[in-house]
Amino acid sequence: MDMVRKKTLKLHRQMSDAAGPRAGRASGPARPAIHRVLALNLRRLLAEKGVSKEELARRIGEPVSYVDDILSGRSRVVRTGEVEGIASALRVEDTDLVKRRG
């Protein structure tokens, strides 16, 4: 298995772990879904790095509304490549965006 494939599979596993086993179900307690984990981590990293959402949007070549959707948790679908692009723009590991913080 090549290195890119291994990294992608690892990121998918971490995204699934962040979403939790009950993510998306209507009843019962559930761990935060991946979009919420991503939003919290992205907000924290933007503050730590001193990067505005407008600057991030420019770096990743997306409209500010796309970044707003992620930050608000409205964006339910964020692809692995998009997570990697955001991580690269912020000069962090992609896992820093999707890992649940204790």
Secondary structure, DSSP 8 states (H G I E B T S, - for coil): --HHHHHHHHHHHHHHHHH-TTTT-SSS-----HHHHHHHHHHHHHHHHT--HHHHHHHHT--HHHHHHHHHT------HHHHHHHHHHHTS-THHHH----
